[in-house]
């Protein structure tokens, strides 16, 4: 997978950008808050159709055009895969809502309109940011997001099931509250429980299968970065009464989830929410057999997060038969020279790489000598000229 051209129109702090990319390594140099991260995230938007670091789609539109009659932003990527040339275009268009501006996204693939979910994975990529440390020490949500995005890029059935599951959980929670308030009967849950178990069973099973592959890949990547530490990864589904056989195949996963919903119905009604299911799953990590929770240093957290992203890249490579784009935001910060060398060495053979940094001197000369260097300044990009 190679990205050969990136175009931005009124996206974040970029007014107009038309950036051709000819090589396999692009290094973006610039001070903080100049647009380096925005550029990587625009590429990731083409991959996942999801926003990064913002709460609403409207925040992707450049502030200076928000007062226009129809504020809009566009991101266009021209990519080269093993089998085809693909052009993905995402448009974000704002309109006045009840209180504030709201925006919707639309996507075209090779000029034809597509549903957002159907465009996921036409370009594949892995994004590493400083926020990835939350995967290690934060709430379960970033860890679920990690496995969901990896799977969605290679498994369209999973992507569809995930979207449907999220809708069903919302519908079921609304009904649980109505039952609690005496406005609906328990029998009305039968349909939603069946739907939730069907979609959720697929999610549980395929997460389990994927993590059996991702776990060893992450351990291998981690070993190349931290020679004296062994990383362990453990899937923790949120199903009361679950055992190892519960996820052995999709049918058993579906039955296990349906049974769990039945056992927990009284508590769900009392809480007005669905307390068990893949939306509550977690992934746990350990180093040398000891849980990372509460003791991993910041350097260890960063190494684990990077190992997870490298494992994700190798997983996508195995599943798709070609390497994804690697989008690495300020990857070398807070690392000593030895660890920086280990990190850069681990990237050999990983496909096309986009990296950011505030100081070109953090990158070894032998690395930058074969890379395209760009200077990013206030939403503009020009070839980097060393002092």
C-alpha positions in Angstrom: 0.0 0.0 0.0 1.4 3.4 -1.0 -0.2 6.8 -0.7 1.0 8.8 -3.8 -1.0 12.0 -3.4 -2.8 13.8 -0.6 -5.1 16.8 -1.1 -6.6 18.8 1.7 -9.3 21.5 1.3 -10.1 23.7 4.3 -9.2 20.8 6.6 -8.2 21.7 10.2 -5.5 24.4 9.8 -4.8 23.6 6.1 -6.4 25.9 3.5 -5.2 24.1 0.4 -2.6 21.3 0.2 -1.7 19.2 -2.8 1.2 16.9 -1.7 2.7 14.3 -4.0 4.6 11.5 -2.2 7.1 9.5 -4.2 9.1 7.6 -1.7 8.6 5.0 1.0 9.4 7.2 4.0 8.1 10.8 4.5 9.4 12.7 7.6 7.4 15.8 8.6 9.4 18.3 10.7 7.9 21.3 12.5 7.2 22.9 15.8 4.1 21.8 17.8 0.7 23.0 16.7 1.7 23.6 13.0 -0.3 20.8 11.4 1.9 17.7 11.5 -0.6 15.6 13.5 -3.5 17.0 11.5 -1.9 15.7 8.3 -1.5 12.2 9.7 -5.0 12.2 11.0 -6.4 13.3 7.6 -4.8 10.1 6.1 -6.4 8.1 8.9 -9.8 9.6 8.2 -9.5 8.1 4.6 -8.9 4.7 6.2 -11.4 4.5 9.1 -13.9 7.3 8.3 -13.5 8.2 12.0 -12.2 11.5 13.5 -9.2 11.7 15.9 -8.7 14.2 18.7 -12.0 16.0 18.1 -15.4 15.6 19.6 -17.5 16.4 16.5 -17.0 16.2 12.7 -17.6 20.0 12.4 -14.3 20.6 14.1 -12.5 19.2 11.0 -13.5 22.2 9.0 -11.1 25.1 9.0 -12.3 27.8 11.4 -11.9 30.6 8.9 -14.7 29.2 6.7 -17.2 28.3 9.3 -19.1 31.5 8.6 -19.5 30.6 4.9 -23.0 29.8 3.6 -22.0 26.1 3.4 -18.8 25.4 5.3 -17.0 22.3 4.1 -13.8 20.4 4.2 -12.5 17.7 1.9 -9.7 15.1 2.2 -8.6 13.2 -1.0 -6.1 10.4 -1.1 -4.7 8.7 -4.2 -3.3 5.3 -3.2 -1.6 2.4 -5.0 -2.3 -1.1 -3.8 -1.0 -4.5 -5.0 -3.9 -4.8 -7.4 -5.3 -1.3 -8.2 -5.2 2.4 -8.0 -7.8 3.8 -5.6 -9.0 7.3 -4.9 -10.9 7.9 -1.6 -12.5 11.3 -1.0 -14.2 12.3 2.3 -16.3 15.4 2.4 -17.4 17.1 5.7 -20.2 19.5 5.2 -21.7 21.7 8.0 -25.1 23.1 8.5 -26.9 24.9 11.2 -28.4 22.7 13.9 -30.8 23.5 16.7 -28.1 25.3 18.7 -24.7 25.0 16.9 -23.2 24.0 13.6 -23.3 20.2 13.0 -21.6 18.3 10.2 -22.0 15.1 8.2 -19.5 13.1 6.4 -19.8 11.5 2.9 -17.4 9.4 0.9 -16.6 8.6 -2.7 -14.4 5.7 -3.8 -13.0 6.1 -7.3 -15.6 8.8 -8.0 -18.6 6.7 -6.9 -20.6 7.5 -3.7 -20.3 4.8 -1.0 -21.6 4.3 2.5 -19.0 5.2 5.1 -18.8 1.6 6.4 -18.3 0.2 2.9 -15.3 2.5 2.3 -13.5 1.4 5.5 -10.3 -0.5 4.6 -10.0 0.5 0.9 -6.8 2.2 2.2 -5.3 0.5 5.2 -3.1 2.2 7.8 -2.0 2.1 11.4 -1.8 5.3 13.4 0.5 5.8 16.5 0.0 8.9 18.6 0.9 10.0 22.1 -2.8 9.2 23.0 -2.0 5.5 22.5 -0.6 5.4 26.0 -4.3 5.4 27.1 -4.5 1.9 25.5 -2.1 0.7 28.3 -3.2 2.6 31.4 -6.5 4.2 30.5 -10.1 2.9 30.5 -11.1 -0.2 28.4 -12.5 2.0 25.6 -9.2 2.7 23.8 -8.3 -1.0 23.9 -11.7 -2.0 22.4 -11.1 0.7 19.7 -7.7 -0.8 18.9 -9.1 -4.2 18.1 -12.2 -2.9 16.4 -10.3 -0.7 13.9 -7.8 -3.4 13.2 -10.6 -5.9 12.4 -12.8 -3.5 10.5 -10.0 -2.9 8.0 -9.9 -6.6 7.0 -13.3 -8.0 7.9 -16.4 -6.2 6.4 -18.8 -8.6 8.3 -17.2 -7.5 11.6 -17.5 -3.9 10.6 -21.2 -4.3 9.8 -21.9 -6.3 13.0 -20.2 -3.7 15.1 -22.3 -0.9 13.7 -25.5 -2.9 14.1 -24.5 -4.0 17.6 -24.0 -0.4 18.7 -27.5 0.5 17.4 -29.1 -2.5 19.2 -27.4 -1.7 22.5 -28.8 1.8 22.3 -32.3 0.5 21.5 -32.2 -2.1 24.2 -31.0 0.5 26.8 -33.9 2.7 26.0 -36.3 -0.2 26.3 -34.8 -1.2 29.7 -35.5 2.2 31.1 -39.1 2.1 29.9 -39.5 -1.3 31.5 -38.0 0.1 34.7 -40.5 2.9 34.6 -43.4 0.6 34.0 -44.0 1.9 30.4 -43.1 -1.4 28.6 -43.2 -5.1 29.2 -40.3 -7.6 29.5 -41.5 -9.5 26.5 -40.6 -6.6 24.3 -36.9 -7.4 24.9 -37.0 -10.8 23.1 -36.4 -9.3 19.6 -33.6 -7.0 20.8 -31.9 -9.7 22.8 -31.8 -12.0 19.8 -30.4 -9.2 17.6 -27.8 -8.2 20.3 -26.7 -11.8 20.8 -26.4 -12.4 17.0 -24.2 -9.4 16.3 -22.4 -9.6 19.6 -21.6 -13.3 19.2 -19.8 -12.5 16.0 -17.9 -9.7 17.6 -16.8 -11.8 20.6 -15.7 -14.7 18.5 -13.7 -12.7 16.0 -12.1 -10.5 18.6 -11.0 -13.7 20.4 -9.5 -15.2 17.2 -7.8 -12.0 16.2 -6.2 -11.5 19.6 -4.7 -15.0 19.5 -2.8 -13.8 16.4 -2.1 -10.2 17.6 -0.9 -11.3 21.0 2.2 -13.2 19.8 2.9 -10.5 17.1 2.8 -7.8 19.8 5.1 -9.9 22.1 7.6 -10.3 19.2 7.5 -6.6 18.4 7.9 -5.7 22.1 10.9 -8.1 22.4 12.7 -6.1 19.7 12.2 -2.9 21.6 12.7 -4.0 25.2 15.0 -7.0 25.3 14.5 -7.9 29.0 10.7 -7.8 29.2 8.1 -10.2 27.9 4.7 -8.8 27.0 1.6 -10.8 27.6 -1.9 -9.9 26.2 -5.2 -11.4 27.5 -8.7 -10.9 26.2 -11.3 -10.2 28.9 -14.8 -10.5 27.6 -17.5 -9.1 29.8 -19.8 -12.1 30.1 -20.9 -13.3 33.5 -20.4 -17.1 33.8 -18.2 -17.3 30.7 -15.6 -20.0 30.3 -12.9 -20.6 27.7 -15.2 -22.7 25.5 -17.8 -19.9 25.3 -15.9 -18.3 22.4 -14.8 -21.4 20.6 -17.0 -20.7 17.7 -19.5 -18.0 16.7 -22.6 -20.2 17.6 -21.3 -20.7 21.1 -20.4 -17.1 21.5 -24.0 -16.1 20.4 -25.5 -18.6 22.9 -23.2 -17.6 25.7 -24.2 -13.9 25.2 -27.9 -14.7 25.0 -27.8 -16.8 28.2 -25.9 -14.0 29.9 -28.5 -11.5 29.0 -31.2 -13.7 30.4 -29.3 -14.2 33.7 -28.6 -10.5 34.1 -32.0 -9.2 33.1 -33.2 -8.1 36.5 -30.0 -6.1 37.1 -30.1 -4.6 33.6 -33.6 -3.4 34.2 -32.6 -1.9 37.6 -29.6 -0.2 36.0 -31.5 0.9 32.8 -28.6 -0.3 30.8 -27.0 -3.5 29.2 -24.3 -4.5 31.7 -22.7 -7.4 29.7 -21.5 -7.8 26.2 -18.7 -6.8 23.9 -19.2 -3.1 24.5 -17.8 -3.8 28.0 -14.9 -6.0 27.0 -11.3 -5.3 28.0 -7.8 -6.4 27.1 -5.2 -6.8 29.8 -1.4 -6.5 29.6 1.4 -7.9 31.7 5.2 -7.6 31.6 7.1 -10.7 32.8 3.9 -12.0 34.2 3.0 -9.0 36.3 0.1 -6.8 35.4 1.0 -3.4 33.9 -1.8 -1.7 35.8 -0.5 0.8 38.2 3.2 0.1 37.8 4.4 0.5 34.2 6.6 3.5 33.7 5.9 6.0 31.0 8.7 4.6 28.9 7.2 1.1 29.3 3.8 2.3 28.4 5.1 3.9 25.3 6.9 0.8 24.3 3.9 -1.4 24.8 1.7 1.0 22.8 4.2 1.0 20.0 4.4 -2.8 20.0 0.7 -3.0 19.7 0.7 -0.7 16.6 3.6 -2.7 15.0 1.6 -5.9 15.7 -1.5 -4.3 14.2 0.6 -3.5 11.0 1.8 -7.0 10.7 -1.7 -8.4 11.3 -3.1 -6.2 8.5 -0.2 -7.3 6.3 -0.9 -11.0 6.9 -4.7 -10.5 6.4 -4.5 -8.3 3.3 -1.3 -9.5 1.7 0.3 -6.1 1.7 1.7 -3.7 4.3 -0.5 -0.9 5.5 0.6 2.8 5.7 2.4 3.5 9.0 1.5 6.9 10.5 3.8 7.6 13.4 3.2 10.8 15.3 6.2 12.0 17.3 7.2 8.4 17.8 10.8 9.1 19.1 10.0 11.6 21.8 10.9 10.6 25.4 13.3 7.9 24.1 17.0 7.7 24.5 19.3 7.1 21.6 19.5 3.4 22.0 15.7 2.9 22.1 15.3 5.3 19.1 17.6 3.1 17.2 15.7 0.0 18.2 12.4 1.6 17.1 13.7 2.7 13.7 15.2 -0.7 13.2 11.9 -2.4 13.9 10.3 -0.4 11.0 12.5 -2.0 8.3 10.3 -3.8 5.8 7.0 -2.4 7.2 5.9 -0.6 4.0 5.4 3.2 3.5 6.0 5.3 6.6 4.9 8.8 7.6 6.7 10.2 10.7 6.6 13.5 12.5 9.1 15.2 14.7 10.0 18.6 16.1 13.7 18.2 15.5 15.4 16.5 12.5 18.4 15.7 14.6 16.4 13.1 16.5 16.5 11.0 13.3 19.8 9.3 12.4 21.4 10.6 9.2 21.3 7.1 7.6 17.5 7.1 8.1 16.8 10.6 6.7 19.2 10.1 3.8 16.7 7.9 2.1 13.5 9.8 3.2 11.5 12.7 1.8 11.8 15.5 4.3 9.1 18.2 4.6 8.8 21.3 6.8 5.4 21.9 8.3 4.6 25.5 9.3 1.2 27.0 10.0 -0.7 24.6 7.7 1.8 24.8 4.9 4.3 22.1 3.7 7.5 22.7 1.8 10.6 20.6 1.3 12.8 20.7 4.4 15.9 22.7 4.1 18.6 21.9 6.7 20.2 24.9 8.4 
